Amino acid sequence: MFYNCACFYSRNIFLRKYGLHITYKDECSFKTLYGETLRQKGCKSNEQFEAIFKEIKDEIQRRRDICKSALHRRELIASRYRPLHPSIYLLKESFLDPKFLHLVYLCKNAGMNEDVKKSITVHKSFRLYAFPIFTQEFCDMLIEELEYFERSDLPKGRPNTMSNNGCLLEELGFDKEFLEPLRMNYISWITRFLFPDFGGGSLDSHRVFTVKYSMGQDRNLGAHYDNAEITLNVCLGKDFSAGGLNFRGLNTEMYETSTYHYPNSPRYGILHRGRQMHEALPIESGTRHNMVMWMRSSSVRNHLCPMCLSVPQLEKDTTGGYGQGFTMREERQDNPRFVDVCVV
């Protein structure tokens, strides 16, 4: 059984128009906390503030309804959707790049020596690592599948609280026979060497989604950190220009002002700590699809929720999935109260 943290209903609400993440308790405290910042960003009239309050309350209600909505979507998709490429829902080694398979082999059998680590390091102090994950043929087929599903009249869940365009791969049916073995049998062998201090050797859940960037829709994604211990971000491709990733320090290192720019390359994934601040810069033409894998370690997050940086106030996930990756710890002394809800 997996659980979620109750902070989901009040924290990390993204006001897209103003590029601002907020925490909401009530209108009075909100104006005290964010009024001046919002005025500096152009929100000056009562009507503009009322529009913000409506946006916030609609988002909170969406989050409260998310469990029922997710179950409804999953049932509809399972009963009505007929995949374009059924073969890609079962992970095969032929989908994986030979260099990635060799890296996993080395980690399994000999460990990761400094030469191997150096060969995949793109920024040493930020601990960013990049390597090819999938073959081009698989990336093309997955994009075709995503676009085929997008054209259907079936309901689509938002990939995360900031992005509007993309797909939750678990809802589409990829979880048990593709994503779980990808994490457990391949990626975890790498993360245990690269991120032992961030739960890389104890990853036990994930949330995986795709994000679509295009000229007529979302072109970029503002600065943020992930609800994950470790993130794998894979560029699937299509035809696009610009739109790289900018990385900064951890969310707790606000003094860190240096940045690193990583250009998206089809088939390649970049592995980073979930708490690493990053943003997706605007594409200048075309369309790009990315697959983002948030990997979580309950042994890490059970002690501290990465989103509110407090002891998690646990609430049961009722979808039968991984929730936010928290588990019940019998040794906890705070005796939290459990409520049947679902968050992402």
DADA-V54377 format. One record per backbone hydrogen bond with DSSP energy under -1.0 kcal/mol. CO is the residue of the C=O (numbers start at 0). NH is the residue of the N-H. If there is no record, write none. Layout:
((CO,NH) (CO,NH))
This chain:
((1,316) (2,323) (2,325) (3,314) (4,7) (5,8) (6,9) (6,10) (9,23) (12,21) (13,15) (14,18) (14,19) (19,14) (21,12) (25,29) (26,30) (27,31) (28,32) (29,33) (30,34) (33,37) (34,38) (35,39) (37,42) (38,41) (44,48) (45,49) (46,50) (47,51) (48,52) (49,53) (50,54) (51,55) (52,56) (53,57) (54,58) (55,59) (56,60) (57,61) (58,62) (59,63) (60,64) (64,68) (65,69) (66,70) (67,71) (68,72) (69,73) (70,74) (71,75) (72,76) (73,77) (74,78) (75,79) (76,80) (84,87) (85,88) (86,89) (91,94) (92,95) (94,134) (96,100) (97,101) (98,102) (99,103) (100,104) (101,105) (102,106) (103,107) (104,108) (105,109) (105,110) (112,116) (113,117) (114,118) (119,129) (122,127) (127,121) (127,122) (128,270) (130,268) (132,96) (134,138) (135,139) (136,140) (137,141) (138,142) (139,143) (140,144) (141,145) (142,146) (143,147) (144,148) (145,149) (146,150) (148,151) (164,211) (166,209) (167,171) (168,173) (173,177) (173,178) (174,179) (176,90) (177,181) (178,182) (179,183) (180,184) (181,186) (182,187) (186,189) (186,190) (187,191) (189,192) (189,193) (190,194) (194,197) (194,199) (198,201) (204,295) (206,293) (207,168) (208,291) (210,289) (212,287) (217,213) (218,282) (220,279) (223,277) (225,227) (228,273) (229,294) (230,271) (231,292) (232,269) (233,290) (234,266) (236,288) (238,286) (240,283) (243,280) (244,261) (245,278) (246,259) (248,276) (249,252) (252,255) (259,246) (261,244) (264,267) (266,132) (266,133) (267,234) (268,130) (269,232) (270,128) (271,230) (272,275) (273,225) (274,250) (276,247) (277,223) (278,245) (279,220) (281,242) (284,240) (287,212) (288,235) (288,236) (289,210) (290,233) (291,208) (292,231) (293,206) (294,228) (294,229) (295,203) (295,204) (296,299) (296,300) (297,301) (299,302) (304,308) (309,304) (312,5) (314,3) (315,340) (321,324) (325,2) (328,331) (338,315) (338,340))
